[in-house]
Amino acid sequence: MAQVLLEGIHKVYPNGFEAVQTCSFTIQDGEFVVLVGPSGCGKSTLLRMIAGLEEITEGTLSIGDRVVNDVDPADRNIAMVFQNYALYPHMTVAKNMGYGLKNRGISKAAIEAKVREAADMLNLSDYLDRRPSQLSGGQRQRVAMGRAIVRQPDLFLFDEPLSNLDAKLRNQMRIEVRALQRRLGTTAVYVTHDQVEAMTMADRIIVLNGGRIEQIGTPKEIYNTPASTFVASFMGAPPMNVLNATVSDQQVTLDAGLELPVSAPAASSGPILVGIRPEDLTLGEGTTPFDVQIVEELGAQRLLHGTLGGQAFSVNVNKDHEAGTGTIPVGINPGAVHFFSREDGFRI
């Protein structure tokens, strides 16, 4: 196990493309940290710099008490689990899991013991003599994790390991990955573009956008107090409603002229953005008119899409709430309203 410290880390490619803007943060010993963001945001590049697979342009990277900028990946005592499993097709499960130990010169008996222990942990004991082609996607991913576990690394790195699995198996595997990490107590950095994975698995989340860190916090902090409209809309399913509005004499008015029954942020005036999560509204109460155009049935919930003050808006209600298209009043919880700068999108 190890703490990971990034100080002034910056990545610029030879063509001038800035993949990761200068950033500094600490991943605590035993912590599970998720890097999340859309494609091209820099999350995989950041992970690969930690792994030693990408050269660091500027800054210092430490794993434990050792600066590793110039340390080869093989000597960093890390284990990486990839999206495509990266298994040897001609080897059995047991040989795939123990291959890295064999290259280290560890005895055959010790390798077998470590492989058996990891296989028991991952419910793979009955598959040790099979080849990857004889396994399901979930079993192959368990083999990839088993190969990482037997090395007893200081740090686990996961690069979108579940993205090739179907939805049901992905849900199951994220529970298994998190439970396994807690059991082992090994520090882990996990990359995903899936905000549900980030919210359900992380001790802390690092949200990236365009090579820049937008926010670092616990899932609760990220969800309840998003630092920007990007975080507010990216983290949450369905995403937060973000509306153009203006503050004048402490009154918040949407651009179409609809006044909202909420208190304006202190010392604010002029154009702003108002954020309201779809679940923080009460359908059929209040006086704010919501024009419902589409009703999505989601089983346990119903998601209503339409407009509020001429702007796109969604409301999430319980499955038992009778709702159809047409204009319905909604009540807004004033304590759950967020305000952002219309100039840069950051929280006011």
VOPAGU-2260 file (C-alpha; in pm, 1 decimal, decimal comma):
REM VOPAGU-2260
SITE   aa  ch    i         X         Y         Z
SITE  MET   A    0       0,0       0,0       0,0
SITE  ALA   A    1     116,6     353,3     -65,5
SITE  GLN   A    2      26,4     718,1     -78,5
SITE  VAL   A    3      46,6     879,7    -423,8
SITE  LEU   A    4     152,9    1244,3    -444,1
SITE  LEU   A    5     128,6    1452,0    -761,3
SITE  GLU   A    6     293,8    1794,8    -744,4
SITE  GLY   A    7     261,2    2033,3   -1039,7
SITE  ILE   A    8     203,2    1748,8   -1286,8
SITE  HIS   A    9     169,8    1873,5   -1645,7
SITE  LYS   A   10     155,6    1691,9   -1978,4
SITE  VAL   A   11     217,7    1852,8   -2317,8
SITE  TYR   A   12     279,4    1640,9   -2627,3
SITE  PRO   A   13     551,4    1733,4   -2882,2
SITE  ASN   A   14     285,3    1869,2   -3118,5
SITE  GLY   A   15     189,8    2125,7   -2853,5
SITE  PHE   A   16    -131,9    1957,6   -2739,5
SITE  GLU   A   17    -182,7    2011,0   -2365,6
SITE  ALA   A   18    -334,8    1682,9   -2244,6
SITE  VAL   A   19    -324,6    1759,5   -1870,9
SITE  GLN   A   20    -303,4    2108,9   -1725,2
SITE  THR   A   21     -84,7    2162,5   -1418,7
SITE  CYS   A   22    -240,9    1984,8   -1121,4
SITE  SER   A   23    -150,6    1875,4    -768,9
SITE  PHE   A   24    -330,3    1632,5    -539,7
SITE  THR   A   25    -268,5    1348,0    -296,0
SITE  ILE   A   26    -418,6     999,4    -299,2
SITE  GLN   A   27    -409,8     861,9      52,7
SITE  ASP   A   28    -281,8     517,1     146,7
SITE  GLY   A   29    -564,1     265,3      93,2
SITE  GLU   A   30    -792,1     515,8     -79,6
SITE  PHE   A   31   -1004,4     435,9    -386,4
SITE  VAL   A   32    -994,0     740,7    -616,2
SITE  VAL   A   33   -1186,8     761,5    -943,8
SITE  LEU   A   34   -1082,1     983,7   -1234,6
SITE  VAL   A   35   -1395,8    1062,9   -1432,4
SITE  GLY   A   36   -1478,5    1274,8   -1733,3
SITE  PRO   A   37   -1573,8    1257,8   -2102,5
SITE  SER   A   38   -1351,3    1114,5   -2374,5
SITE  GLY   A   39   -1040,3    1324,9   -2430,5
SITE  CYS   A   40   -1049,9    1495,3   -2089,4
SITE  GLY   A   41    -704,9    1366,9   -1985,9
SITE  LYS   A   42    -803,4    1100,1   -1733,1
SITE  SER   A   43    -626,9     808,7   -1906,9
SITE  THR   A   44    -320,9    1024,4   -1973,4
SITE  LEU   A   45    -304,2    1108,1   -1602,9
SITE  LEU   A   46    -333,7     739,7   -1513,6
SITE  ARG   A   47     -63,9     644,6   -1763,4
SITE  MET   A   48     170,8     904,5   -1613,8
SITE  ILE   A   49     119,4     744,2   -1273,1
SITE  ALA   A   50     190,7     406,3   -1432,5
SITE  GLY   A   51     503,1     533,7   -1608,3
SITE  LEU   A   52     361,9     467,7   -1954,9
SITE  GLU   A   53     356,3     840,3   -2037,8
SITE  GLU   A   54     643,4    1078,4   -1976,1
SITE  ILE   A   55     570,8    1367,8   -1738,4
SITE  THR   A   56     639,8    1707,6   -1895,9
SITE  GLU   A   57     667,6    1893,3   -1564,7
SITE  GLY   A   58     612,8    1814,3   -1199,4
SITE  THR   A   59     694,9    1543,6    -947,9
SITE  LEU   A   60     521,0    1210,1    -895,7
SITE  SER   A   61     579,6    1011,0    -577,4
SITE  ILE   A   62     451,5     665,5    -484,3
SITE  GLY   A   63     506,9     601,7    -117,1
SITE  ASP   A   64     824,3     783,6     -13,2
SITE  ARG   A   65     988,7     749,7    -356,1
SITE  VAL   A   66     991,3     995,0    -647,7
SITE  VAL   A   67     923,2     779,2    -954,5
SITE  ASN   A   68     946,8    1023,2   -1247,7
SITE  ASP   A   69    1246,4     834,5   -1387,7
SITE  VAL   A   70    1153,7     487,0   -1256,4
SITE  ASP   A   71    1054,0     224,1   -1514,8
SITE  PRO   A   72     694,0     100,2   -1492,8
SITE  ALA   A   73     813,6    -249,5   -1400,1
SITE  ASP   A   74     997,5    -108,9   -1098,6
SITE  ARG   A   75     712,3     101,8    -954,1
SITE  ASN   A   76     541,6    -196,2    -784,1
SITE  ILE   A   77     207,6    -117,6    -944,5
SITE  ALA   A   78     -45,5    -344,2   -1113,5
SITE  MET   A   79    -266,6    -227,0   -1398,7
SITE  VAL   A   80    -599,8    -371,8   -1513,2
SITE  PHE   A   81    -695,8    -277,3   -1868,6
SITE  GLN   A   82   -1021,6    -247,8   -2058,7
SITE  ASN   A   83    -931,7    -530,8   -2298,0
SITE  TYR   A   84    -809,5    -773,9   -2025,7
SITE  ALA   A   85    -469,5    -819,5   -2201,6
SITE  LEU   A   86    -464,0   -1196,5   -2136,9
SITE  TYR   A   87    -240,6   -1445,4   -2320,3
SITE  PRO   A   88    -483,4   -1658,7   -2526,9
SITE  HIS   A   89    -254,5   -1965,0   -2538,4
SITE  MET   A   90    -208,2   -1979,4   -2159,1
SITE  THR   A   91    -439,8   -2123,9   -1897,5
SITE  VAL   A   92    -598,9   -1902,4   -1632,1
SITE  ALA   A   93    -341,8   -2019,4   -1378,8
SITE  LYS   A   94     -50,4   -1940,3   -1609,4
SITE  ASN   A   95    -195,5   -1600,5   -1701,0
SITE  MET   A   96    -229,5   -1510,6   -1333,3
SITE  GLY   A   97     118,2   -1630,9   -1240,2
SITE  TYR   A   98     311,4   -1515,9   -1546,1
SITE  GLY   A   99     437,3   -1191,1   -1394,3
SITE  LEU   A  100     566,0   -1375,4   -1086,9
SITE  LYS   A  101     747,8   -1629,1   -1302,5
SITE  ASN   A  102     935,0   -1345,6   -1473,6
SITE  ARG   A  103    1044,6   -1224,6   -1129,0
SITE  GLY   A  104    1208,0   -1559,1   -1059,2
SITE  ILE   A  105     966,7   -1662,1    -783,1
SITE  SER   A  106     955,1   -2035,7    -712,5
SITE  LYS   A  107     688,4   -2253,0    -874,4
SITE  ALA   A  108     543,6   -2354,0    -536,9
SITE  ALA   A  109     511,1   -1990,7    -423,8
SITE  ILE   A  110     345,8   -1892,4    -752,2
SITE  GLU   A  111      94,6   -2176,9    -725,1
SITE  ALA   A  112       8,6   -2077,0    -368,5
SITE  LYS   A  113     -46,3   -1711,2    -461,8
SITE  VAL   A  114    -252,9   -1805,2    -769,6
SITE  ARG   A  115    -472,9   -2041,0    -565,1
SITE  GLU   A  116    -527,5   -1772,5    -300,9
SITE  ALA   A  117    -626,7   -1511,9    -561,2
SITE  ALA   A  118    -845,4   -1762,9    -747,9
SITE  ASP   A  119   -1033,9   -1844,1    -425,9
SITE  MET   A  120   -1085,7   -1473,0    -367,5
SITE  LEU   A  121   -1224,3   -1422,9    -719,5
SITE  ASN   A  122   -1428,3   -1745,2    -751,1
SITE  LEU   A  123   -1196,7   -1872,0   -1023,3
SITE  SER   A  124   -1076,1   -2193,0    -859,7
SITE  ASP   A  125   -1277,4   -2411,1   -1098,9
SITE  TYR   A  126   -1138,7   -2236,8   -1405,9
SITE  LEU   A  127    -762,9   -2245,5   -1350,9
SITE  ASP   A  128    -704,3   -2499,6   -1629,7
SITE  ARG   A  129    -916,2   -2316,7   -1886,5
SITE  ARG   A  130    -800,1   -2072,4   -2149,9
SITE  PRO   A  131    -939,7   -1717,6   -2186,9
SITE  SER   A  132   -1149,5   -1815,6   -2491,6
SITE  GLN   A  133   -1345,1   -2056,0   -2267,6
SITE  LEU   A  134   -1443,0   -1780,7   -2022,7
SITE  SER   A  135   -1713,2   -1515,3   -2013,3
SITE  GLY   A  136   -1623,9   -1145,3   -2019,1
SITE  GLY   A  137   -1670,9   -1115,4   -1644,2
SITE  GLN   A  138   -1449,4   -1417,6   -1578,0
SITE  ARG   A  139   -1176,4   -1278,4   -1804,3
SITE  GLN   A  140   -1185,5    -952,7   -1610,5
SITE  ARG   A  141   -1152,6   -1148,1   -1285,9
SITE  VAL   A  142    -846,2   -1322,6   -1429,9
SITE  ALA   A  143    -696,2    -982,7   -1515,0
SITE  MET   A  144    -760,6    -869,4   -1156,6
SITE  GLY   A  145    -616,2   -1194,7   -1024,4
SITE  ARG   A  146    -296,9   -1134,9   -1220,4
SITE  ALA   A  147    -275,9    -794,0   -1051,2
SITE  ILE   A  148    -351,3    -929,1    -701,8
SITE  VAL   A  149     -80,9   -1199,0    -700,2
SITE  ARG   A  150     184,0    -933,6    -746,2
SITE  GLN   A  151      84,5    -771,4    -413,0
SITE  PRO   A  152     142,3    -421,1    -554,0
SITE  ASP   A  153     153,9     -91,0    -367,3
SITE  LEU   A  154     -97,1      51,9    -612,7
SITE  PHE   A  155    -378,2     -75,2    -836,1
SITE  LEU   A  156    -448,7     117,2   -1157,7
SITE  PHE   A  157    -774,4      46,8   -1343,9
SITE  ASP   A  158    -823,4     183,9   -1696,4
SITE  GLU   A  159   -1198,3     156,9   -1775,3
SITE  PRO   A  160   -1192,7    -214,8   -1686,2
SITE  LEU   A  161   -1569,5    -271,9   -1709,5
SITE  SER   A  162   -1659,3     -82,2   -2026,7
SITE  ASN   A  163   -1664,9    -397,6   -2244,5
SITE  LEU   A  164   -1920,3    -573,3   -2021,5
SITE  ASP   A  165   -2298,0    -565,3   -2054,0
SITE  ALA   A  166   -2497,0    -347,5   -1812,5
SITE  LYS   A  167   -2597,0    -623,4   -1567,6
SITE  LEU   A  168   -2247,1    -769,3   -1544,9
SITE  ARG   A  169   -2096,4    -422,1   -1515,6
SITE  ASN   A  170   -2313,8    -353,1   -1211,2
SITE  GLN   A  171   -2209,4    -681,8   -1053,8
SITE  MET   A  172   -1840,7    -634,3   -1128,4
SITE  ARG   A  173   -1818,2    -283,0    -986,8
SITE  ILE   A  174   -1945,4    -420,1    -654,0
SITE  GLU   A  175   -1688,7    -699,9    -671,6
SITE  VAL   A  176   -1401,0    -464,6    -759,5
SITE  ARG   A  177   -1484,8    -228,7    -473,5
SITE  ALA   A  178   -1530,0    -512,1    -221,7
SITE  LEU   A  179   -1199,1    -664,8    -330,0
SITE  GLN   A  180   -1011,9    -335,8    -293,8
SITE  ARG   A  181   -1154,1    -286,2      54,8
SITE  ARG   A  182   -1056,4    -638,3     152,7
SITE  LEU   A  183    -699,0    -594,6      29,2
SITE  GLY   A  184    -665,2    -233,2     147,2
SITE  THR   A  185    -451,5    -146,7    -156,3
SITE  THR   A  186    -450,3     210,0    -288,1
SITE  ALA   A  187    -642,7     226,6    -617,3
SITE  VAL   A  188    -684,2     475,3    -901,6
SITE  TYR   A  189    -973,7     397,2   -1134,6
SITE  VAL   A  190   -1050,2     566,0   -1468,5
SITE  THR   A  191   -1401,5     574,3   -1611,6
SITE  HIS   A  192   -1631,3     791,8   -1823,1
SITE  ASP   A  193   -1933,0     645,0   -1638,9
SITE  GLN   A  194   -2051,2     881,0   -1363,8
SITE  VAL   A  195   -2254,3     599,5   -1199,9
SITE  GLU   A  196   -1934,7     394,7   -1157,3
SITE  ALA   A  197   -1762,4     700,6   -1013,4
SITE  MET   A  198   -2041,8     778,4    -766,5
SITE  THR   A  199   -2087,1     421,2    -643,9
SITE  MET   A  200   -1723,1     311,2    -619,0
SITE  ALA   A  201   -1511,7     608,5    -511,1
SITE  ASP   A  202   -1390,1     731,1    -176,3
SITE  ARG   A  203   -1311,7    1049,2    -368,7
SITE  ILE   A  204   -1378,2    1157,8    -724,4
SITE  ILE   A  205   -1158,2    1374,3    -947,1
SITE  VAL   A  206   -1367,5    1526,7   -1226,8
SITE  LEU   A  207   -1169,2    1628,0   -1536,7
SITE  ASN   A  208   -1271,8    1842,2   -1830,7
SITE  GLY   A  209   -1049,4    1939,5   -2120,8
SITE  GLY   A  210    -730,9    1841,8   -1935,5
SITE  ARG   A  211    -829,6    2048,9   -1630,4
SITE  ILE   A  212    -940,3    1927,2   -1288,1
SITE  GLU   A  213   -1285,6    2075,2   -1230,5
SITE  GLN   A  214   -1340,7    1938,5    -880,1
SITE  ILE   A  215   -1206,3    1690,5    -624,5
SITE  GLY   A  216   -1436,2    1560,8    -352,8
SITE  THR   A  217   -1636,3    1274,4    -208,8
SITE  PRO   A  218   -1932,3    1152,6    -414,9
SITE  LYS   A  219   -2164,4    1337,6    -176,8
SITE  GLU   A  220   -1967,4    1662,9    -210,5
SITE  ILE   A  221   -1950,0    1636,0    -588,9
SITE  TYR   A  222   -2323,1    1574,4    -616,8
SITE  ASN   A  223   -2451,7    1818,9    -354,9
SITE  THR   A  224   -2213,3    2109,9    -417,2
SITE  PRO   A  225   -2085,9    2091,3    -776,2
SITE  ALA   A  226   -1808,5    2340,6    -842,7
SITE  SER   A  227   -1923,7    2423,0   -1195,6
SITE  THR   A  228   -2202,6    2369,6   -1444,8
SITE  PHE   A  229   -1986,3    2103,0   -1609,6
SITE  VAL   A  230   -1970,9    1900,0   -1288,3
SITE  ALA   A  231   -2340,2    1966,6   -1220,2
SITE  SER   A  232   -2448,4    1835,7   -1558,6
SITE  PHE   A  233   -2193,9    1551,9   -1589,5
SITE  MET   A  234   -2242,4    1403,9   -1242,5
SITE  GLY   A  235   -2601,4    1294,9   -1207,1
SITE  ALA   A  236   -2849,3    1081,6   -1398,2
SITE  PRO   A  237   -3058,8    1258,4   -1507,7
SITE  PRO   A  238   -2832,6    1566,0   -1507,2
SITE  MET   A  239   -2903,7    1890,2   -1327,7
SITE  ASN   A  240   -3129,5    2142,5   -1498,9
SITE  VAL   A  241   -2926,3    2458,1   -1574,4
SITE  LEU   A  242   -3126,4    2769,5   -1666,0
SITE  ASN   A  243   -3032,2    3116,0   -1787,7
SITE  ALA   A  244   -3157,0    3379,7   -1543,3
SITE  THR   A  245   -3099,1    3733,8   -1421,7
SITE  VAL   A  246   -3078,4    3873,2   -1068,6
SITE  SER   A  247   -3227,7    4216,0   -1004,2
SITE  ASP   A  248   -3328,0    4353,9    -662,7
SITE  GLN   A  249   -3274,2    4005,2    -513,8
SITE  GLN   A  250   -3530,3    3855,7    -752,6
SITE  VAL   A  251   -3427,6    3566,7    -978,8
SITE  THR   A  252   -3598,8    3584,0   -1317,6
SITE  LEU   A  253   -3556,3    3346,8   -1609,9
SITE  ASP   A  254   -3465,8    3503,9   -1943,1
SITE  ALA   A  255   -3823,2    3456,9   -2068,8
SITE  GLY   A  256   -3952,7    3666,1   -1777,8
SITE  LEU   A  257   -4066,4    3390,3   -1538,5
SITE  GLU   A  258   -3985,0    3477,2   -1175,9
SITE  LEU   A  259   -3855,0    3190,3    -961,7
SITE  PRO   A  260   -3960,5    3160,5    -594,8
SITE  VAL   A  261   -3601,8    3140,5    -468,3
SITE  SER   A  262   -3364,3    3373,3    -284,8
SITE  ALA   A  263   -3092,7    3527,4    -499,3
SITE  PRO   A  264   -2728,5    3465,2    -402,9
SITE  ALA   A  265   -2586,3    3737,7    -179,4
SITE  ALA   A  266   -2440,3    4047,0    -349,3
SITE  SER   A  267   -2531,8    3918,8    -696,1
SITE  SER   A  268   -2686,8    4105,3    -984,4
SITE  GLY   A  269   -2706,3    4063,4   -1358,3
SITE  PRO   A  270   -2696,0    3742,4   -1565,7
SITE  ILE   A  271   -2643,1    3411,5   -1379,7
SITE  LEU   A  272   -2713,1    3039,7   -1421,7
SITE  VAL   A  273   -2955,9    2856,5   -1194,2
SITE  GLY   A  274   -2913,7    2483,1   -1128,3
SITE  ILE   A  275   -3193,4    2257,3   -1001,4
SITE  ARG   A  276   -3170,9    1878,2    -988,7
SITE  PRO   A  277   -3476,3    1695,2   -1130,4
SITE  GLU   A  278   -3548,9    1526,2    -796,1
SITE  ASP   A  279   -3551,8    1855,8    -602,5
SITE  LEU   A  280   -3892,6    1957,8    -734,3
SITE  THR   A  281   -4244,5    1869,7    -624,5
SITE  LEU   A  282   -4489,1    1806,9    -906,1
SITE  GLY   A  283   -4839,3    1949,7    -863,7
SITE  GLU   A  284   -4737,1    2198,7    -595,1
SITE  GLY   A  285   -4623,6    2561,0    -608,5
SITE  THR   A  286   -4699,8    2813,4    -878,2
SITE  THR   A  287   -4414,2    2768,6   -1128,0
SITE  PRO   A  288   -4558,5    2631,9   -1456,1
SITE  PHE   A  289   -4380,6    2331,8   -1609,7
SITE  ASP   A  290   -4482,2    2236,3   -1964,4
SITE  VAL   A  291   -4448,5    1854,2   -1986,6
SITE  GLN   A  292   -4389,8    1721,8   -2337,7
SITE  ILE   A  293   -4249,6    1368,3   -2287,9
SITE  VAL   A  294   -4287,8    1114,2   -2004,6
SITE  GLU   A  295   -4019,9     845,6   -1971,7
SITE  GLU   A  296   -4111,0     532,2   -1777,3
SITE  LEU   A  297   -3804,0     410,1   -1585,7
SITE  GLY   A  298   -3965,3     143,8   -1370,6
SITE  ALA   A  299   -3916,8     277,8   -1018,7
SITE  GLN   A  300   -3935,5     636,1   -1144,5
SITE  ARG   A  301   -4087,0     851,3   -1414,1
SITE  LEU   A  302   -3883,9    1122,3   -1584,0
SITE  LEU   A  303   -4077,4    1415,0   -1725,1
SITE  HIS   A  304   -3918,2    1628,4   -1996,9
SITE  GLY   A  305   -4042,2    1964,7   -2114,8
SITE  THR   A  306   -3977,0    2334,1   -2065,1
SITE  LEU   A  307   -3981,7    2578,4   -1775,7
SITE  GLY   A  308   -3977,3    2944,3   -1871,2
SITE  GLY   A  309   -3904,7    2842,0   -2229,8
SITE  GLN   A  310   -3593,0    2641,7   -2137,1
SITE  ALA   A  311   -3537,9    2264,7   -2142,5
SITE  PHE   A  312   -3626,3    2114,1   -1804,9
SITE  SER   A  313   -3674,1    1770,5   -1644,5
SITE  VAL   A  314   -3849,6    1652,0   -1329,6
SITE  ASN   A  315   -3801,0    1311,2   -1165,1
SITE  VAL   A  316   -4101,0    1164,7    -980,0
SITE  ASN   A  317   -4196,5     837,5    -812,4
SITE  LYS   A  318   -4348,4     565,1   -1032,8
SITE  ASP   A  319   -4679,8     601,3    -848,4
SITE  HIS   A  320   -4713,2     969,7    -934,2
SITE  GLU   A  321   -4972,9    1011,5   -1205,6
SITE  ALA   A  322   -4838,7    1254,6   -1462,2
SITE  GLY   A  323   -4893,6    1318,4   -1829,6
SITE  THR   A  324   -4820,4    1583,1   -2086,6
SITE  GLY   A  325   -4946,3    1937,0   -2043,2
SITE  THR   A  326   -4876,1    2226,8   -1807,7
SITE  ILE   A  327   -4832,9    2129,1   -1442,2
SITE  PRO   A  328   -4725,4    2350,9   -1148,3
SITE  VAL   A  329   -4401,1    2253,9    -971,9
SITE  GLY   A  330   -4270,5    2347,0    -630,4
SITE  ILE   A  331   -3900,3    2430,7    -606,9
SITE  ASN   A  332   -3701,6    2348,4    -294,2
SITE  PRO   A  333   -3516,8    2679,3    -231,9
SITE  GLY   A  334   -3243,7    2507,0     -31,5
SITE  ALA   A  335   -3155,7    2281,9    -323,2
SITE  VAL   A  336   -3104,0    2558,8    -581,5
SITE  HIS   A  337   -2749,8    2616,6    -711,4
SITE  PHE   A  338   -2613,0    2937,4    -864,6
SITE  PHE   A  339   -2331,3    2962,5   -1117,0
SITE  SER   A  340   -2157,3    3241,2   -1303,9
SITE  ARG   A  341   -2284,5    3275,3   -1657,8
SITE  GLU   A  342   -1941,3    3406,1   -1753,7
SITE  ASP   A  343   -1726,6    3103,3   -1662,5
SITE  GLY   A  344   -1976,7    2844,8   -1531,9
SITE  PHE   A  345   -1823,7    2819,9   -1186,2
SITE  ARG   A  346   -2022,8    2815,8    -864,5
SITE  ILE   A  347   -2121,3    3148,0    -706,3
